[in-house]
């Protein structure tokens, strides 16, 4: 049985090494063929050698357009199975990644050892593997106020987390002008004079931190 060839991408050296150690515990043969600190390193490897699975730890700079990077990876190798470890997932981003062909999704607070060892062979064989935490974000339809869509809540959440407009644009794969318009619309809807006041109102209305509330339920 040929080993499953895996590439790991993370800007964090401890996480890269941790993923590599976890993968080595598998009962099935898995070869970690490359451990990369940047997408550029991953591109260079994939230009020279084929891989079956790429594991991406999304502890990346906020300006990273993750959906675009995934698209570039799969352009190099169309059958490459992408497994994402999401650090601060939003429903908008996760749905976009799924549209771009990401087959595996784990949350940073999952049991990553169990999740990785289960997901790698599944997605390498063409299947899908999505953790329960991620499934809730993707599939559960939360009751939102009539004036809001999920994308609006995601923009609010990222703004509250300290993301700048360009960073939100990259994170969600949307144009910067769309983010500006969304924030302007939200300020008008909630009669807020600044983004800071808007975030305060969003907290008062319990529009933020929905993921954490779900985890505690």
Buried (B, 14 or more C-beta within 10 A) or exposed (E): EEEBBBBBBBBBEEBBEBBBEBBEEBEEEBBBBBBBBBBEBBBEBBEEEEBBBBBBBBBBEBEBBBBEBBEBBBEBBEEBBBBBBBBBBBBBBBBBBBEBBBBBBBBBEBEBBEBBBBBBBBBBEEEEBBBEBBEBBBEEEBEEEEEBEBBBBBBBBBBBBEBBBEBBBBBBBBEBEBBEEBBEBBBEBBEBEEBEEBBBBBEEEEBBBBBEEEEEE
